[in-house]
Amino acid sequence: MRKTKIICTLGPVTDSPEMLQKLISAGANVFRLNMSHAPHDWIRMIVPRIREVARQTSANIAIMMDTQGPAIRTGDVATQLNLRPGDTVEFTVRGATSEEQYSVDVNYDGLIDDISVGDVVLVDNGNLHMKVLAKDNNRIRCEVLTQGVLGSRRHINLPGVKVNLPPMTEKDLRDIALGVSLEVDYFALSFCREKADVEAMRAELKRLGSDAHIVAKIEDQHAVKFAKDIIAVADAVMVARGDLGIECPMEELPIIQRRIVKTCIKNGTPVIVATHMLESMITNPLPTRAEITDVANAIFEQADAIMLSGETSVGKYPVQCVEIFDRVARRIERSGGAGFAREAVMEGPRQKTVAAAVSLANNFPHAKIVVFTQAGNMAKYVAHLRPHQAQIFAFSPEEAVCRRMALLYGVRAQRMGFLPEPDKNVFAAEAALLLKGLVESGDHLVVVTDIVEGDRRHESVQLRIVP
């Protein structure tokens, strides 16, 4: 069983029931909805469709709504600006006008306060480089450093500049409210800069009565600086390498990725590696060898999940991309991993109970770990330790909990009502696994349970042999 989970971004080429079924059959575990492009009518259509296809295929599929976040963008231009090195461009805010030949307004009024003379401005995913020469009267004058074309609504990056944007825009709040009404499982917080941003989204979800989990996207230098604090409060973390690769020196990006993945595994926070993983397959039927190596590195680092963006939302070969992820993951997982889980911090009785169970399973070559969990925490603790060989089967009575566990490394979740007698639950789980061919007679089962009986919680580890 593949341990690394696969996230697919949905779009016009993959939103039909037939394509959803194909993606699930190929190995998709989580579907991402990118709110930078998705209208609400489409969201209201696609979420029930995903749930129905998952039910028909008996698949455990999570849905992640990825907020647009407080991105800084240029406004509309009547015609594209063909810029050359040495040209002057003025960015205007708060309704200011410019007499320069090349000018465009910006959607963030506070830009004039946050930016300084000498700062570098990167526009359109880094395709245009500029340097700030002066700022006055709500106009920011920049010198063009690289040749390029500036069109409408292009993203602006400010490497090393701390901007004072709110963690969520009005659009984000409307999108989150919609996601909560549709019981989305995860919300991704774009351009998360510090732990207070995560806490702000959690407060909003709580206000709306949602217990959905939060994925903090680390994608600028400020977030990298405070990554440990963000990891400590987020339910999961995404290494969003698109903007991160623009904001940070490119030679630092692999080091940043590995450091974040290692810290997440050490702290037991699920981690996703995303962006440009099979980018060439948006138009080509086969990936580059460099892309395969990049995917393999993320799998070797034992990230919980790897993600496809444009490859499955607008690309020509979405199903093939998932199949390649699946093939590479299965092969690399057999070769071992980076072993970051050796530094995992396990504190308290429950985590230490899980550590004992994983240690026991690691001593049996064909052991399986069976976890009974109400809220998914015990399964998360098991995944945290990255068992060497043992597959992890998690049982919970809550459908939403089972869906959220679709993101966890190596965890295969199944909904099952719990009986008052713990032994009967074990027998029921054994029967379910035997019926699906997931265990065989003679297999060792390491059973971990946190079943609540009345006002008492039973936490135990058992070693059983499948009869």
Secondary structure, 3 states (H helix, E strand, C coil): CCCCEEEEECCCCCCCHHHHHHHHHHCCCEEEEECCCCCHHHHHHHHHHHHHHHHHCCCCCEEEEECCCCCCEECCCCCCEEECCCCEEEEECCCCCCCCCEEEEECCCCHHHHCCCCCEEEECCCCEEEEEEEEECCEEEEEECCCEEECCCCEEECCCCCCCCCCCCHHHHHHHHHHHHCCCCEEEECCCCCHHHHHHHHHHHHHCCCCCEEEEEECCHHHHHCHHHHHHHCCEEEEEHHHHHHHCCHHHHHHHHHHHHHHHHHHCCCEEEECCCCHHHHCCCCCCHHHHHHHHHHHHCCCCEEEECHHHHCCCCHHHHHHHHHHHHHHHHHCCCCCHHHHCCCCHHHHHHHHHHHHHHCCCCCCEEEEECCCCHHHHHHHHCCCCCCEEEEEECCHHHHHHHHHCCCEEEEECCCCCCHHHHHHHHHHHHHHCCCCCCCCEEEEEECCEECCEECCEEEEEECC
